Amino acid sequence: MRRALYGLACLCASVGACRQAPARARDEVHLHLEAEPAHLNPFLAGEALSVRVTLGDVYEPLYAVAPAGARTPALEPALATSWQHGENDTVWTFDLRPGVRWHDGQAFSARDVLFTLGLLTAADAATPLAADFDDVVSVDALDAFTVRVRFASFRLGRERALASVPILPAHVFAP
């Protein structure tokens, strides 16, 4: 009898402990990080955690590298629908996704890509990302949804470097 009462008490305690957590609003996102980023601008000096947190969660790249073990292609379109590289990997052309809007309703365009890559190629660029873009010769908008980037020479890892660049809204960050 004593054992039965003990079992019943344990069962009641476990049922009480398994109550459902209160529902959260569907428009909230909760991320658990090992540290708090100093800011959400991935181009401010030396804060690699901000780049990692904002890339994909706040800002999107032109394309992304699929997670290891994924059954999809190694590169996945994001803000670019397609891209080509030729001439010894020194010329890259990106076809941008039409219909994309920023958080404030402004349209995404080649201007945003030019602005972002311009931040990386500036002589005083103080971001960890800039080292991979010190050989950019030119960045040109061929039209509102096509961008061509010319590099001085071939560089191993260029594909992954481009996938690590979060594109910023020029209308928000440009002076």
C-alpha positions as CSV (number, residue, x, y, z in Angstrom):
1,M,0.0,0.0,0.0
2,R,2.8,2.3,0.9
3,R,4.5,1.6,-2.4
4,A,1.3,2.3,-4.3
5,L,0.9,5.7,-2.6
6,Y,4.5,6.6,-3.3
7,G,4.0,5.6,-7.0
8,L,0.9,7.7,-7.2
9,A,2.6,10.7,-5.6
10,C,5.5,10.4,-8.1
11,L,3.1,10.2,-11.0
12,C,1.1,13.2,-9.8
13,A,4.3,15.2,-9.4
14,S,5.6,14.3,-12.8
15,V,2.3,15.2,-14.5
16,G,2.4,18.6,-12.7
17,A,5.9,19.2,-13.8
18,C,5.0,18.5,-17.5
19,R,2.7,21.4,-17.9
20,Q,2.9,23.0,-21.3
21,A,4.9,26.2,-21.5
22,P,2.9,29.4,-22.3
23,A,2.5,30.0,-26.0
24,R,4.7,32.6,-27.6
25,A,3.6,35.0,-30.3
26,R,4.3,33.6,-33.8
27,D,6.2,36.7,-34.9
28,E,8.9,36.3,-32.3
29,V,12.3,34.7,-32.9
30,H,14.4,33.7,-29.9
31,L,18.1,32.9,-30.5
32,H,20.3,31.4,-27.8
33,L,23.9,32.7,-28.2
34,E,27.1,32.0,-26.3
35,A,27.6,35.8,-26.0
36,E,25.8,39.0,-26.8
37,P,27.0,40.7,-30.0
38,A,28.1,44.3,-29.5
39,H,25.8,45.4,-32.4
40,L,24.0,44.1,-35.4
41,N,26.1,45.9,-38.0
42,P,28.4,43.2,-39.5
43,F,30.8,45.8,-40.9
44,L,32.0,47.4,-37.8
45,A,35.5,46.8,-36.6
46,G,36.6,43.3,-35.5
47,E,33.3,41.9,-34.2
48,A,33.2,38.5,-35.8
49,L,30.2,37.4,-33.6
50,S,28.1,40.1,-35.2
51,V,28.9,38.8,-38.6
52,R,28.0,35.2,-37.6
53,V,24.8,36.3,-35.9
54,T,23.5,38.6,-38.6
55,L,24.4,36.5,-41.6
56,G,21.2,34.7,-42.5
57,D,19.3,35.8,-39.3
58,V,19.2,39.5,-40.0
59,Y,20.8,40.0,-43.4
60,E,21.1,37.6,-46.4
61,P,24.1,36.9,-48.6
62,L,23.9,36.7,-52.4
63,Y,24.1,32.9,-52.0
64,A,24.7,30.6,-49.1
65,V,26.8,27.5,-48.6
66,A,24.6,24.5,-47.8
67,P,25.2,22.9,-44.4
68,A,27.6,20.0,-44.3
69,G,25.8,16.7,-45.2
70,A,22.9,18.5,-46.9
71,R,21.4,16.7,-49.9
72,T,21.1,20.0,-51.8
73,P,23.7,21.6,-54.0
74,A,26.7,23.0,-52.2
75,L,25.6,26.6,-53.0
76,E,22.0,27.8,-52.5
77,P,20.5,30.9,-54.0
78,A,19.6,33.7,-51.5
79,L,19.4,37.3,-52.8
80,A,20.9,36.2,-56.1
81,T,18.9,33.7,-58.2
82,S,21.9,32.7,-60.2
83,W,25.6,33.6,-60.7
84,Q,28.3,32.9,-63.2
85,H,32.1,33.2,-62.9
86,G,34.5,33.0,-65.7
87,E,37.8,34.3,-67.0
88,N,39.8,32.4,-64.4
89,D,37.3,33.2,-61.7
90,T,38.1,36.9,-61.9
91,V,34.7,38.1,-63.2
92,W,31.5,37.2,-61.3
93,T,28.0,38.1,-62.5
94,F,25.0,37.9,-60.2
95,D,21.4,37.9,-61.2
96,L,19.5,39.4,-58.3
97,R,16.1,38.2,-57.0
98,P,13.3,40.6,-58.0
99,G,10.5,41.3,-55.6
100,V,12.6,41.3,-52.4
101,R,11.8,44.0,-49.8
102,W,13.7,45.3,-46.8
103,H,12.1,45.4,-43.4
104,D,10.7,48.9,-44.1
105,G,9.2,48.0,-47.5
106,Q,12.0,49.5,-49.7
107,A,12.9,47.4,-52.7
108,F,16.2,45.4,-52.8
109,S,18.3,46.2,-55.9
110,A,21.8,46.3,-57.3
111,R,22.4,49.5,-55.4
112,D,22.5,47.5,-52.2
113,V,25.0,45.1,-53.5
114,L,27.2,47.9,-54.8
115,F,27.0,49.7,-51.5
116,T,27.9,46.6,-49.5
117,L,30.8,45.5,-51.6
118,G,32.0,49.2,-51.6
119,L,32.2,49.0,-47.8
120,L,34.5,45.9,-48.1
121,T,36.8,47.5,-50.7
122,A,37.3,50.8,-49.0
123,A,40.9,51.4,-47.9
124,D,39.8,51.9,-44.3
125,A,37.4,48.9,-44.1
126,A,37.6,47.7,-40.6
127,T,35.7,44.4,-40.9
128,P,37.1,40.9,-40.8
129,L,35.4,40.3,-44.1
130,A,37.5,42.9,-46.0
131,A,40.6,40.8,-46.3
132,D,38.9,38.6,-48.9
133,F,38.1,41.6,-51.1
134,D,41.3,43.5,-51.2
135,D,41.7,42.7,-54.9
136,V,38.4,44.0,-56.2
137,V,39.0,45.9,-59.4
138,S,35.4,47.0,-60.0
139,V,31.8,46.5,-59.0
140,D,29.2,47.5,-61.6
141,A,25.4,47.4,-61.8
142,L,24.6,46.3,-65.3
143,D,20.9,47.0,-64.5
144,A,18.7,47.1,-61.4
145,F,19.0,43.3,-60.9
146,T,22.4,42.4,-62.3
147,V,25.8,43.1,-60.7
148,R,29.3,42.3,-62.1
149,V,32.3,42.1,-59.9
150,R,35.9,42.0,-61.3
151,F,38.8,40.8,-59.2
152,A,42.5,41.3,-60.0
153,S,43.3,37.6,-59.9
154,F,42.1,34.1,-59.0
155,R,41.9,33.4,-55.3
156,L,41.2,30.1,-53.6
157,G,38.1,30.2,-51.4
158,R,36.5,33.1,-53.3
159,E,33.2,31.2,-53.6
160,R,32.9,30.8,-49.8
161,A,34.1,34.4,-49.2
162,L,31.2,35.8,-51.3
163,A,28.8,33.5,-49.5
164,S,29.8,35.1,-46.2
165,V,28.9,38.7,-47.1
166,P,25.7,39.9,-45.7
167,I,24.1,42.4,-48.1
168,L,23.1,45.7,-46.3
169,P,20.3,48.1,-47.3
170,A,22.0,51.1,-48.9
171,H,19.0,53.4,-48.1
172,V,19.5,52.7,-44.4
173,F,23.4,52.7,-44.1
174,A,24.6,55.0,-46.9
175,P,25.5,58.6,-45.8
